[in-house]
């Protein structure tokens, strides 16, 4: 594992989503400093951190959240089915409306192309 001149391990990262993570390269100054210290016989001394606690008491365990019972009304499922039935009726002709909009857009595009060609003196495409 490579460490920088301050004793930190670089964090793996990726520049492109989905690409494998890589470790960032050390800078030239960092490499030079580490090598110089080793060649001089005085390699970096890394301090081991000790975990300190503020008290001898263990941290309190959180209370579990109470389970709330939900009481559904008697017509809950009937209202849901009615809403889905109503939505299905409203969307029944959606494909026909979408086809009409697309046909109108094609017509506008054809007319716009004809106007452009007529304006430029090229005739119909």
RARAHU-V473810 format. One record per backbone hydrogen bond with DSSP energy under -0.5 kcal/mol. NH is the residue of the N-H (numbers start at 1). CO is the residue of the C=O. If there is no record, write none. Layout:
nh co
NH CO
NH CO
//
This chain:
nh co
4 8
7 4
10 2
13 22
19 16
22 13
31 27
32 28
33 29
34 30
35 31
36 32
37 33
38 34
39 35
40 36
41 38
42 37
46 44
47 45
49 47
68 66
69 67
71 69
72 70
76 73
79 75
80 76
81 77
82 78
83 79
84 80
85 81
86 82
87 83
88 84
89 85
90 86
91 87
92 89
94 91
97 93
98 94
99 95
100 96
101 97
102 98
103 99
104 100
105 101
106 102
107 103
108 104
109 105
110 106
111 107
112 108
113 109
114 110
115 111
116 112
117 113
118 114
119 115
120 116
121 118
122 117
123 117
//
